[in-house]
C-alpha cells in the first residue's frame, strides 16, 4: 500500500477572534454564539472558529463562502499576515507561529506566494519589474531576475509586454501580471484571495482556465478563496464550504453536489448543472452478477458524456479506473442522478 504524502499545509483547530481578551473566548460556550450576540456580550468578533484541514502537495483546495464567512481571514493566517488566536498552522510540518522574523521572511519569499483581488501593481514600474519584484527583494541580480520575469510572462500569455506599464493593460492582463509575480519566485504554495471577483465574466472565465492550465503545467499547491460556487467547482480538487467562521463540509466537487452535508450546502448546490459535475464514480453500483455489458467508461467521466451512451444502449457499462473495473453504471442511474433534487 502506497503511503499518503505528508500534507504541505495543515491547519489544526485554528481560531481568529478580534477584540479584548480574545483568547479567553476560544473553546467556551460563548464561541458558539451568533456573531451579533458574541459582539454584544464580549465586544469580540469570531472570524474563524476551530477550523482544521490538510492540503496535499499539488492539490487545488478551494475555500468557498459568502462575504463575512471568514475565508479571507483564514487564508491570511496561512502566511501569517494575520496571527491565529489559537491553533496551529503547519507548512511541511513546521508551525509558522514558532518561526522567528528572519525565517518567516524566508518562507514568504521562497515557499509561499499570494495573488490578491486587487492587483497591487506598482504603477511607476514596468511590467517586467513588477513581476521580478519578489526576486529583487530576495537579492537576485537584475539580469537574472528580468530573464526569469520574461519567462514567466510568456507562461501567463503576456510575452512581449514586459516594457509596458500597468495602466496600459486591461484588468484581466493586470491580473495575469499578478499571477506572474506570484509564480516568479517559484513557490511551493500559492494562495489566491478572490483574485478574479472584480473581473468581467468572460475575463474571469479566461483567468480560471489559466489557473487550470498553470496547475497542469507547473503543479503548484494552490489554496483558492472564492464566493462563487461555480468557480469552486471548476477549479477545486476539493472544496471547503465555510459559514460563520466554520467549515460546514469538505469534499470533492461531486461529493459536495451529490451529498450536501446540510440544508445550507444544499441551497448552494441546488442550481448546479449536475451533468457537468457528477461522475460515473459518484453514481456507480456493484456488478450484481451482470455479465452483458455495452462497454467501458472511465470512472471520472461526467454524466453529460455518459448520456448519449446510455440512451443508445440499455445494457450497463463497466466503470473502469486505471484498467480495473470498480463498478457499473446504467441508464436508470444516469437519468436519476441528473434530475435528483
C-alpha positions in Angstrom: 0.0 0.0 0.0 1.4 3.4 -1.0 1.9 5.9 1.8 -0.1 9.1 1.8 2.3 12.0 1.4 2.7 14.5 4.3 0.3 17.4 3.9 2.1 20.5 2.7 -0.4 22.7 4.6 -2.2 21.7 7.8 -4.5 23.7 10.0 -5.3 22.3 13.4 -8.1 23.9 15.4 -7.4 27.4 14.1 -9.3 30.3 15.6 -9.2 34.0 14.9 -11.1 36.3 17.3 -10.8 40.0 17.3 -11.4 42.0 20.4 -10.4 42.3 24.1 -9.2 39.1 25.8 -9.9 37.2 22.6 -8.0 34.1 23.7 -10.5 33.6 26.6 -13.3 33.1 24.1 -11.7 30.0 22.4 -13.4 26.8 23.3 -16.0 28.3 25.5 -19.8 28.3 25.1 -19.6 31.9 24.1 -17.6 30.9 21.0 -20.8 29.2 19.6 -22.9 32.3 19.9 -24.1 34.0 16.7 -21.7 36.8 15.9 -24.0 39.6 16.9 -24.7 38.1 20.3 -21.0 37.4 20.8 -20.2 41.0 19.9 -22.8 42.4 22.3 -21.7 40.1 25.2 -17.9 40.3 24.8 -17.1 43.0 22.3 -15.3 40.3 20.3 -15.8 39.1 16.7 -15.1 35.5 15.9 -13.9 35.4 12.3 -12.6 31.8 12.2 -13.8 29.2 14.6 -12.0 25.8 15.2 -11.0 25.1 11.6 -8.9 22.1 10.7 -7.9 20.7 7.3 -5.0 19.3 5.3 -3.8 20.2 1.8 -1.7 17.7 -0.1 1.2 18.6 -2.4 -0.1 19.6 -5.9 -3.7 19.9 -4.7 -6.1 22.7 -5.6 -8.0 23.3 -2.3 -10.8 25.8 -2.6 -12.5 27.6 0.3 -15.9 28.9 -0.7 -18.2 31.1 1.4 -20.3 34.2 1.4 -18.9 37.6 2.4 -18.1 37.6 6.1 -17.8 33.8 6.3 -14.1 34.1 7.4 -12.5 32.7 4.3 -10.1 35.6 3.6 -9.1 35.8 7.2 -8.3 32.1 7.1 -6.1 32.3 4.1 -4.2 35.3 5.5 -3.3 33.2 8.5 -1.5 30.6 6.3 1.3 33.1 5.7 0.8 35.0 9.0 -0.5 38.2 7.5 -2.8 37.6 10.5 -1.7 35.6 13.5 -4.2 32.9 14.8 -5.7 33.5 18.2 -5.4 29.7 18.8 -4.4 26.6 16.9 -1.6 25.6 14.6 -0.8 26.4 11.0 1.8 23.9 9.7 3.8 24.3 6.5 5.6 21.0 5.7 5.2 20.1 9.4 6.7 23.4 10.7 4.5 25.5 12.9 4.7 29.0 11.4 3.9 30.6 14.8 7.2 29.3 16.0 9.2 30.9 13.2 11.3 34.0 14.0 11.1 37.1 11.9 14.0 36.1 9.6 12.7 32.6 9.0 9.2 33.9 8.4 10.5 36.4 5.8 12.3 33.5 4.0 9.1 31.4 4.0 7.2 34.3 2.4 10.0 35.0 -0.1 10.6 31.4 -1.2 7.9 28.9 -0.1 4.6 30.7 -0.4 3.1 33.5 -2.6 -0.2 35.2 -2.8 -2.4 36.6 -5.5 -4.9 39.3 -4.2 -8.2 40.5 -5.5 -6.7 44.0 -6.1 -3.7 43.6 -8.3 -1.4 45.7 -6.2 0.9 46.5 -9.1 3.5 49.3 -8.8 2.2 51.9 -11.3 5.6 53.6 -11.9 7.4 50.3 -12.7 7.4 48.3 -15.9 5.6 45.0 -16.0 8.8 43.1 -16.1 9.9 44.9 -12.9 6.6 44.2 -11.2 6.9 40.5 -12.0 10.5 40.5 -10.8 9.8 42.4 -7.6 9.9 39.3 -5.3 13.2 38.3 -6.8 14.5 41.8 -6.3 13.6 41.6 -2.6 15.4 38.3 -2.5 18.6 39.9 -3.8 18.7 38.3 -7.2 20.8 40.2 -9.8 18.9 42.4 -12.2 19.8 40.4 -15.4 18.8 37.1 -13.8 15.5 38.4 -12.4 14.5 40.1 -15.6 15.2 36.9 -17.5 13.1 34.9 -15.1 10.3 37.5 -15.2 10.3 37.5 -19.0 10.0 33.7 -19.0 7.1 33.8 -16.6 5.3 36.5 -18.6 5.4 34.1 -21.5 3.9 31.3 -19.3 0.9 33.5 -18.5 0.3 34.7 -22.0 1.9 38.2 -21.8 5.0 37.7 -23.9 6.4 40.9 -25.3 4.7 43.2 -22.8 7.5 43.4 -20.3 8.3 47.1 -21.1 4.6 48.2 -20.7 3.3 49.9 -17.6 0.2 48.7 -15.6 -2.1 51.5 -16.8 -1.5 50.3 -20.4 -3.0 46.9 -19.7 -6.6 45.7 -19.2 -7.9 44.4 -15.9 -7.5 40.8 -17.0 -4.0 41.4 -18.2 -3.1 43.1 -14.9 -4.3 40.1 -13.0 -2.1 37.9 -15.2 0.8 40.2 -14.1 -0.2 39.5 -10.5 -0.2 35.8 -11.3 3.2 36.0 -13.0 4.6 37.9 -10.0 3.5 35.1 -7.7 5.0 32.4 -10.0 8.3 34.2 -10.5 9.6 33.2 -7.1 8.8 29.6 -7.8 6.9 29.0 -4.6 5.7 25.6 -3.5 2.3 27.1 -2.3 0.2 29.7 -4.0 -2.6 31.5 -2.2 -5.4 33.1 -4.1 -7.7 35.6 -2.2 -10.7 36.1 -4.5 -8.4 37.1 -7.3 -11.0 37.2 -10.1 -14.0 38.7 -8.4 -13.5 42.2 -9.8 -13.2 41.0 -13.4 -15.8 40.9 -16.1 -17.4 37.4 -16.5 -15.6 36.5 -19.8 -12.3 37.6 -18.5 -12.9 35.8 -15.2 -13.6 32.6 -17.1 -10.4 33.0 -19.1 -8.4 33.5 -15.9 -10.0 30.4 -14.4 -8.9 28.5 -17.4 -5.4 30.0 -17.0 -5.2 28.7 -13.4 -6.2 25.2 -14.6 -3.6 25.3 -17.3 -0.9 26.5 -15.0 -1.7 23.8 -12.4 -1.4 21.2 -15.2 1.9 22.7 -16.3 3.6 23.7 -13.1 1.9 21.5 -10.4 1.9 24.0 -7.6 -0.1 23.5 -4.4 -3.0 26.1 -4.6 -5.4 27.3 -2.0 -8.1 29.4 -3.6 -10.6 31.6 -1.9 -13.9 32.4 -3.7 -17.5 33.3 -3.0 -18.6 31.7 -6.3 -19.7 28.1 -6.2 -19.3 27.6 -10.0 -15.7 28.8 -9.7 -15.1 26.5 -6.8 -16.5 23.5 -8.7 -14.4 24.3 -11.8 -11.1 24.8 -10.0 -11.1 22.6 -6.9 -9.8 19.1 -6.4 -11.6 19.5 -3.0 -13.9 22.3 -1.7 -14.5 23.5 1.8 -17.8 25.3 2.3 -17.4 28.0 5.0 -20.2 29.6 7.1 -19.9 31.9 10.1 -16.2 31.1 10.6 -16.6 27.3 10.4 -16.2 24.6 7.8 -19.6 23.1 7.0 -18.4 20.5 4.5 -15.1 19.4 2.8 -15.3 17.2 -0.2 -14.7 16.8 -3.9 -16.9 18.8 -6.2 -19.0 15.7 -7.0 -19.3 14.8 -3.3 -20.5 18.3 -2.4 -23.1 18.4 -5.2 -24.2 14.8 -4.7 -24.2 14.6 -0.9 -24.6 18.1 0.6 -23.9 18.0 4.4 -26.9 20.2 5.3 -29.5 22.5 4.0 -27.0 25.4 3.8 -24.8 23.4 1.3 -27.9 22.0 -0.5 -29.1 25.6 -1.1 -25.8 26.5 -2.7 -25.8 23.4 -4.9 -29.4 23.3 -5.9 -29.0 25.1 -9.2 -25.7 23.4 -10.2 -25.9 21.5 -13.5 -25.3 18.1 -12.1 -24.5 16.6 -15.5 -21.4 18.8 -15.6 -20.1 17.8 -12.1 -21.2 14.3 -11.2 -19.1 11.4 -12.5 -19.5 7.7 -13.2 -17.7 7.0 -9.9 -20.3 9.1 -8.0 -23.3 7.1 -9.2 -21.9 3.6 -9.9 -23.1 0.5 -8.2 -21.7 -3.0 -7.7 -21.9 -5.5 -10.6 -24.7 -7.6 -9.0 -23.7 -10.5 -11.2 -24.2 -8.8 -14.6 -22.2 -10.2 -17.5 -23.6 -8.5 -20.5 -22.1 -5.0 -20.8 -22.3 -2.3 -23.5 -18.7 -1.3 -22.9 -16.3 0.6 -20.6 -16.4 4.1 -19.3 -13.8 6.0 -17.2 -14.6 6.5 -13.5 -14.1 10.2 -13.9 -16.4 10.6 -16.9 -19.0 13.2 -16.3 -22.7 12.4 -16.7 -23.0 14.7 -19.8 -20.6 12.4 -21.6 -22.4 9.3 -20.4 -25.9 10.4 -21.5 -25.5 9.7 -25.3 -24.1 6.2 -24.4 -26.9 5.1 -22.1 -29.5 6.5 -24.5 -28.3 4.2 -27.3 -27.9 1.1 -25.2 -30.0 -0.2 -22.3 -27.2 -2.5 -21.1 -25.0 -1.4 -18.2 -21.5 -0.1 -18.7 -18.4 -1.1 -16.7 -16.8 1.7 -14.8 -13.0 1.5 -15.1 -10.3 3.1 -13.1 -6.7 2.6 -14.2 -7.7 -0.5 -16.1 -9.6 -2.1 -13.2 -13.4 -2.4 -13.1 -14.7 -0.6 -10.0 -18.5 -0.7 -10.6 -21.2 -0.4 -13.2 -23.5 2.4 -14.4 -26.7 2.2 -16.4 -29.3 4.4 -18.0 -31.5 4.5 -14.9 -28.6 5.7 -12.6 -27.6 8.4 -15.1 -31.0 9.8 -15.6 -31.9 9.6 -11.9 -28.7 11.4 -10.9 -29.3 14.2 -13.4 -32.8 15.0 -12.1 -32.4 14.3 -8.4 -33.2 17.3 -6.3 
